[in-house]
Amino acid sequence: QRRANPPNSAFRIFYERGDLPVMVDHRGGQSQISWKIAVELLDYHHYLPIFFSGLRELQYPYNFLAFEGVKNLLEHGGAKILPVVPQLIIPIKDALNTRIPAVIVKAVKSIMILVKAGANGSENFIGQALVPYYRQILPILNIFKEKNRNLGDGIEYSQKNGENIGDLIDECLAMLEQNGGDDAFINIKYLIPTFQSTIV
């Protein structure tokens, strides 16, 4: 059966080979991610880019495990995340380039969780580390920022969660600006001309 979202992500390939320390736990009627090893002990250089690569998967369990895995890894990664940021750009870009609303939502949410993971006092090193990569990730956000105030796939998502992709992207851009240091605004503005500063 051909999928609209080829080729297989690294995540899917590793998972099918049994090389990822995760599985779906169906206890209590709710699907949950279950780790075979404590998340804190994982090699982030190896695993974090693989989980990010799975963000563009549409099929269960890959889509579920990749997104839940990204969230868990970012919540527990601490200082291990920053050095891996450059390796996350291509998987993020690949997810955004699918132009599939459900995938874009996950990619944008993952960017926001990534930036949140860098919150440490007044300086956000992860937020700053993303600035040089804006030109790879923001052009797609620019397309969807305006285009989606009402998109087929996005509609169900909007009503269920009280937000749509356009709003989510606005929130993400504000977060990038607020955490990206002195150069963030001018770089966002260059790629997204309609962007208005959110820093008072």
Disulfide bonds with the S-S distance in Angstrom:
none
